[in-house]
Amino acid sequence: MNTIIINLGMDVHTTNFTLCCYTFYNDTFFAETSVPADYREVLKYMDTIRKAQKLSTGADIHRPTGSSLRTS
């Protein structure tokens, strides 16, 4: 099984969150977007990334600190 780690970056403000992903696998940033300041929007973003990257539903997307948000 191959492992590709996708790091989730967040710039948090009172009215919105700016989100993007980074992977060491090919050293790229991708999927930068801004969403309303609501955790449910972050979960939707993560689901979109999982689908776009063809990851399993329970796959973790890690924040740079090494901890993760898990939705399953």
N, C-alpha and C positions, 0 to 999 in steps of 0.2 A: 504494500500500500504506500503510495506517495503522499507526502505531507507538504502542503503549501500553506504558509501562514500569511493571513491577510490582517494587517494592522488597521484599526479604525482610529482616525484622528478627529477630534471634536474641538471646535472653537465655540465656547458657550457664552451667550449673551442673554439678557432678560427677555428679549422678544424673539430671538431665533438662535438656531444652532447651525454652524457651518460644518459639514461632514466631508471626509474624504477617506480613501483607502490607500494603503501602501503595501507592496509586497517585495521582499528581498529576492524572491525567486527570479524576477526579471527587473528589479530595481526601478519600479515605476509607481507613480501616484496615479490614481484614477478615480472616477465617479465622484468628483467634487460637486457638492450641491448645498443649498441652504434650505432649512425646513423650519416650521414654527417651533417654538420652544416647548416641546411636548415629547416626553419619553416614547410615546406610541409612534411618533414619526421616526425616531431612531430605530425602533424595532422594525418598522416597515422598510426603512432603508436597508437594514441588515438582511431582511428577507429578499429584497430586490438584488442585492449583491450575491447572495447565495444562489439564486436562480440564474443570474447572469454568468456566474462562474461555474455553474453546474455542480454545486456543493450539496451535500445531503442536508436535510431539514435540521438535524441536530448539530450541524457543524458549528464550531465556535469561531467567532471573529474577535481577535484579541486587541485590546487597547495596548499601547506601547508599554504600559507599566507591567504587563504580563498577566494581569487579571482579565477576566472575560465577562461579557454579558451573555447569558445563556437563555434561550427562549424555549427550549424543549423540556 
